[in-house]
């Protein structure tokens, strides 16, 4: 797992670059997101305990399958 901090801006930049992300795990205080290529192939997994990021990934509409 990467040491990059997961932020909303990071996810938005990832998508703007043409890539995808998907939620791998989520609980009330923890989330794990898979960062994927534009073809949906996983590249990395990144996690967060930041409440605002957890809320974002829980409700974001941009989670291509």
Secondary structure by P-SEA (a helix, b strand, c coil): cccccccaaaaaaaaaaccccccccccccbbbbbbbcccccccbbbbbccaaaaaaaaccccccc
